[in-house]
Amino acid sequence: MTATTARTGTARPGTAGAAGRTAAAAAAARADRLEALADAALRFRAWTPTIGGWGRRLADVLESGGRLLACGNGGSAAEAQHLTAELVGRFEDERRPFSALPLHGDTSAVTAIGNDYGAADVFARQVRAHGRPGDVLVCLSTSGRSANVIAAARLARRVGVTAWAITGPGPNPLSEACDDAITVDAEATSTVQEIHLAAVHLLCGAIDDSLAPAPGVAR
């Protein structure tokens, strides 16, 4: 047998079997992930009345010229920006654009505030700058323990801005710091984040539903 044949020949005994078991384990893990997501989504259905109420309130605030602020860190920052983008742009229905700001989005402000005042104030100081009485702040955190998000919620309530939390399992410090909270009963952070995306879409749909005119009335 040549050296080339030795390198490219049949795998050593047991190697194929081990690879097959590894692939099977990976497939099972993916199935378990989807099962966990499905279970969490079914449990989350209990929050749909709350989301509907938030949607009606936000529709009133936005239609009257108010503003939505949103904040979070990492993946939660992405969800916050997803929410505000759906409002400045559109979700599923045509409507006028609304004022909505993701507080992590202004990198110059975030880095200046972080440098001058510390990371704990990067959202709270922006709430003080942009929030007006009657506005709404949506706070996203998978853990419910992000110090800068909690600080923003507390500041919001002091200046008359309604603070809502969307978090992982509760109760937690952020849910307790806000006027109202939606919590996701799931163990994995990734599952919580996936349900948060569903919550964002459900909220946007509830806003659109609340803005829908009566039959025969132009929008």
Order of alpha helices (4+ residues) and beta strands (2+ residues): alpha-alpha-alpha-beta-alpha-beta-alpha-alpha-beta-alpha-beta-alpha-beta-alpha
